[in-house]
Amino acid sequence: MKKTSFFKVLPAICGSFLLSSILVLAQGSLTPPGAPAPTMKTLSQIEPRTPISSLPFLITTPGSYYLTTNVTGTSGNNGIVITTNDVHLDLNGFTLYGVTGSGTGILVNNSYTNITICNGTVKLWNGSGVDAYSYGYPRNVLLERLTVSDCLGSGVLAEAQAIVRDCLSLNNGNHGFLSDGAMFINCVARNNAIYGFSLTHSTLHSCMASFNGQYGIYADDTTVMDCDVLNNTNSGVFVGNSCHIVNNRIANHTGNPGDGLYVSGRYSVIANNSVLNNTYGIYCYSTGTNDVIVQNKFIGNPYTSTSIYDICPMSYLNASTAQNATNANAWINFVW
């Protein structure tokens, strides 16, 4: 029998295989696919916030807002007014400048909730700097990393359930900070015309009040802890009713009247404070009774012993003379 060469049969096999492959591949749809879908993000996806580049600006829709530059107000208008819940306003490191005749720099204009204002400077407004207090009962307000200065009104006003932290209020024409019910942490009030902090039902922790025109801190039903209160024109701390004034440094109030602590109310605890170089270390007004005043250190206050012993007869203290604590009298105040 005649033999067939393998190399003669191979082209036929390969051709048959190639034809079968072509037939198999040709069985798909000949309709071309649609246009390619976009692969880049939209601008709202990249920066899902609303820019603010001029004043006045009214926020009426919940969301996130940010400054794109320094902005200047106009006479007869507030700067940024918030009229809705759930707003995050980021000043983005920029400044809101007021002008003559302008209103308030940033205003929460009713009892709105869940408001954050942060990261910038508010200055030179004819009204207050940041006001989340005067026009209702704003709740869940967070104010942080703000510098508010040179306003004719108060610097920062905050209602109950607010947290104010890492803020500075400087050179304002009224109070540095004013609040009914807020918590203040790591804040500074300096060179304000009236009180550094004017607080009711509030908490003040690790703050500084210095060189203010009247009291460094006015406190009623308020806790003041771990604060520095220095060189205020009138007195250091005004103590109203039901206060907790603990572990503060209160120094260098030598004007008129020059009280380190002015105690006007009842049922307060005043303990473990360092009261240094004031005209009066502590002055208890005639209504300032039933207070617990213990373990304070009075140093360099010329009239400390007289004011405590004679004017606070109903308080629990013994500081008419310098004494050391003993087992029998471990809660004594110390006077040098």
PEFEN-V999078 format. One record per backbone hydrogen bond with DSSP energy under -1.0 kcal/mol. NH is the residue of the N-H (numbers start at 1). CO is the residue of the C=O. Records with the same first field share a line. If there is no record, write none. Layout:
NH->CO + CO
This chain:
8->5
9->5
10->6
13->9
14->10
15->11
16->12
17->13
18->14
19->15
20->16
21->17
22->18
23->19
24->20
25->21
26->22
27->24
28->25
46->42
47->43
49->47
50->64
52->66
57->79
59->81
63->86
65->88
66->50
67->90
68->52
71->95
73->97
76->101
77->74
79->104
80->105
81->57
82->107
83->59
86->113
87->114
88->63
89->116
90->65
91->118
93->119
94->91
96->121
97->71
98->123
102->99
103->77
105->128
106->129
107->80
108->131
109->82
112->110
114->139
115->140
116->87
117->142
118->89
119->144
120->145
121->94
122->147
123->96
124->149
127->103
129->154
130->155
131->106
132->157
139->112
142->115
143->163
144->117
145->165
147->120
148->168
149->122
150->170
152->125
153->127
155->175
156->176
157->130
158->178
159->132
161->181
163->141
164->183
165->143
166->185
168->146
169->188
170->148
171->190
173->151
174->153
176->195
177->196
178->156
179->198
180->158
181->200
183->162
184->203
185->164
186->205
188->167
189->208
190->169
191->210
193->172
194->174
196->215
197->216
198->177
199->218
200->179
201->220
203->182
204->223
205->184
206->225
208->187
209->228
210->189
211->230
213->192
214->194
216->235
217->236
218->197
219->238
220->199
221->241
223->202
224->244
225->204
226->246
228->207
229->249
230->209
231->251
233->212
234->214
236->259
237->260
238->217
239->262
240->219
242->266
244->222
245->269
246->224
247->271
249->227
250->274
251->229
252->276
258->234
260->280
261->281
262->237
263->283
264->239
265->239
269->243
270->292
271->245
272->294
274->248
275->297
276->250
277->299
279->253
280->258
283->261
285->263
288->285
289->287
292->268
294->270
295->331
297->273
298->334
299->275
303->279
304->301
307->303
308->304
309->305
310->306
311->307
312->308
315->312
316->291
317->315
332->329
334->296
336->298
